[in-house]
Amino acid sequence: MRIGAVFPQTELGASASAIREYAHAVEAMGYTHILAYDHVLGVSIATRPSWSEPYTSESLFHEVFVLFGYLAAATERIELVTGVLVLPRRQTALVAKQAAEVDVLSGGRLRLGVGVGLSEIDFVGLGPDTDFHHRGARCEEQIAVLRELWREHAITFIGRWHRMDAVGINPLPMRQSIPIWIGGSAEATLRRVARLGDGWFPELAPDQQARDMLQRLHTYARDAGRDTGVLGIEARLDLAEVRDEAGWKRFAEGWRQLGATHLCVNTMGLGLASPAAHIATLQRVKASLDLL
């Protein structure tokens, strides 16, 4: 099981040197990947006092493709993962271009995690073509377009949301392909992963619910004619919820037994006051999990 670190978007700050220091340390510790959340528009709670979602206009978020362009130069081996990019609120051809560029500049180290998003407000703010209520179907068409644009020098694609006539991007990604993983826990998401995804990001403890969802995922994959062995699974260990070393080990071992191929460690929400504190926490977790 490959162990990665969640980039602490909302807590690391805007210092380029701090970001570089963090990435160097994570890579040096032997973590296999850095996973970054995606968020574009944050709402002001001045006019929404009952806002209950986790992010607002005060939440600091680095744009993931720009961030990964920087990290591609700042690191040598570590995989760069979006977990997840809210695909339906972005232009597909631009995502294809940006992702291919990061993949080229990093030497083939990008894994593109995508999802459909939960908040309608930022969809509205990003333009009329980002229809919140059809985002699932749009996402599926986008995945098809992405893969064609990465594979061919010029494509023609006529779909519900895309009209492309003999166009392409240059450069193409290193392997003329980029892994696409899918996040979310709705039943429609499981079916989407089973048919279209290279992997799944569950946000669950390794319990009976997770076991049942994995069984359904594998059933849907077999029904789609796919080999379940090719589907990756990446769980997320939130240290703000699992605070002791014994709990870290139980969580990791539980997901290992369920067949997880990846695990990422999230240090946000602990009240850590500096990049050094995030790094020190990751050192403790890595040392603990390496003993499994």
N, C-alpha and C positions, 0 to 999 in steps of 0.2 A: 504494500500500500504506500503510495507516494504522499508525502506530507508537505503541504504548502502553508503559506501565511497570507491572511487577509490584509491587504494594504489598509492601514488605519486612516481612511480618507478624511473623516471628520475631526481627527485629533492630531494629525501630524503637522498641520500648518502648511504655509505656502513657501517655505524656505527650500530652494533648490538643493542647497548643501545638505539639509536634513533628509530630504528624499533620497539623495545619493547615498548618504551614510546608512540609512535604513536598508536600502536595496543591497549594498555591499555586505552588510552584516548578515542579512537573511540568506544571501547566497553562500557566504563563508560558513555559516552554521550547517549547511547541508540541506536546507529546505529545497524542495524540487520546483516550487512554483510560487509566484506572487499573484494573488487574485484581487481584483479591484472591482468595487461596486460602481454602478453607473447612475448618475442623477444629473439632470440638466437644469430645469427650472424649479426653484424652491419658492413656496408660497409665503407671503407675509402673514404672520398670525395677528397683526394689528387689527385686521378686519375679520379674522376668523378665530375668535377666542376659544372655540370648542374644537379646534383642529387636533386630531388624535394620531395622525400618521407621524412617523419618526423624524422626518426631515422638513426643514423650513428654509426660508431665504437666508437664514443665519448659518445654515450648515455648509461648511466648506467642502466642496467636491472638485477634485481635479478632473478635467475631461479625459476619459480613459485612453483614447487613441493618442492624444498629445503626450499624456503621461507615459504611455508605453514607448513612444518614440524616444523619449528621454531615457527611459530605463533600458531600452535596447542598446544604447551607447554606454550606459553606466554599468552594465552587467555583461557576463560572458556566457553563462550556461543556463541560468534559471528560466523556466517557462513563464510566459506572461499570459494571464487568463482574465477575461472579463466574466464577472460572475454576479449579475448578468447585465449585458447590454439590453436596454429596452428597445428592441428592434423595430416595432411598428411605428414608433415616433421619429424614426430617422429615414432619410432617403436611401433606398437600397443600393443604388449605384455608388453613392458616396461612401457608404459602409464598406462595400466591396473594395473600393480604391484605398480607403484608409487602412483596412485590415491587411490588404496585400502589401501595402507599404511598410507597415510595422513588421509583418512577417519577413519581408526581404531584409530590412535593416537589422533585424534581430537574428538573422540566419535560420529562419524557420521555427521560431520559438513561440508563436502565437497560438493560443487555443481560444476560440470565440464562443463564449457562453452567451446565450440569448434568452429573453423572456418577453412576455407581453405587457408587463407593467400593471400597476394596481390603481394609480391615481389618474382621474380624468382631467384634472386641472392642468397638468403640464402638457398633456396631449393637445388641449385646446390652445395653449399658448404657443405651441410649436407649429401651428399652421393648419389650414383646412384639409390637407390630405392625410392627416393623422387621425383617422376615425377610431375613436376609443371602442365603440361597440362592435366593430368588426376586426379587432386587432388580432384575434387568433387566426382567422382565415388569412388575413394579410401577412402575418408572420410566416405561415406555411408557404405562401407564394414567394415571399422574400427569400426564404432559405433556398428554394429552387433557383431563383435568379442569381443569388450569390454563388452557388456552386457552378452554374454555367459560366458566369463571368470570370471565375477563377480558373476554369478549365480550358476555355477557348479564347482565342485572340479576338474573335468577333462573334456575337450571337444575335439571333433574332428571337424575340420572346414577346408573345402577345397574351396577356393575362387580364385579370380583372383590374389590377392596379398598375400594371406595367405595360408599356408599349415601346419596344426596343427593336430597331431595324438595322441589322448589320453594324453593331457597335461593340466596343470592348474596352478593357483597361490595359494599361501597360505601366509598370511591370506586373506580371502575374506573380502569385505567391510561389515560394520556393519549390513546392511539390505540386503546383497547380491545384492545390487543395489546402483548406484549413479546417481542422476539426471543429464541428459545430455541436456544442452541448446545450441542453435546454433546462431551464429552471422553472420551478413551480410545482404545485401539489394538486391541482385540479385534475379530475379524471380525464378531461380533454387534453391536458398537458401530458399525462402518461401515454395516451394514445399517440400524441404528436412525437414524443420521444421514441416510442416503439417503431413508428413508421419512418421518421426522418432524422432522428438525432444520433450522434456518435456517443453521447453520454447524457447523464441526468444529474442535476444538483438537487437532491432532497434536502429539506430543512426540517429534519426530524431526529429524534433520539432513536437509537437502534433497538426499537421495541416491537411489539406485535403489530402495531399499525404500519411501521416501516416494512416489516416482513410481508404483510398482506399486500402493500402497495407494490413491492418488488415482484411478488408473485403475479399480480395483475399486469405489471409492465412486461414481464417475460411472456405471459400468455398473449398479450397484444402483439409483441414482437414476432412470436411464432406464427400468429395468425397473418401477419404481414409478410411472412416468408423470410424472416431475418434470423440470423444466428444470434441468440442471446449473449453468447460469449464475446461479441464485439462491442457491447454496450458498456461504457465506463460509468462508474458511480462515484460521485464526490460528495461526501458528507461534510458538515461544518461544525466544528467544536467551538461554541461560544463560551469563552472563559468567564464572562459575566454571569452565565447560568450554571456552569460547571466549574466550581472554584477550587477544588482540592485535587491533589495529584492522583489520588485513588480514583476519583471521578473521571479524570482525563483518560486514565488507562482503561477503565471500564467502557467508556464511550468509544475509544479507538478500537479496542478489542471487539466490542459488540458489532461495530460496523465491519471490521475485518471478517468476522464470522458470517456476516450477511453478504459478503462478496464485494465490498467497496474496494475500488481500485485506487481512490484518492481520498485524502482528508485535508481540510484547511483549518487553520487555527486563527480565530478572531480575538484580538486583544482589545477591541473597542468596548467601552462601557464599564471599564474597571477603574476609571478615574486616574489613569496614568498621565503624568504631567509633562512628559518630555519624550522625544524620540528614543533616548537612552533607556527610558523605563519600558517602552514597548519592546525594545531589543532584548533587554534583560529578561523580560517575561517569556519571550519566545525562546531564549536560551534554556530556561528552566523546563519549559514544555518539551522542547526537542530532546533534552537529556532524559526526561521521563519516558517519552514515547519510544526512544531508541532502545530502551530496555525490554520492550515487548517482544 
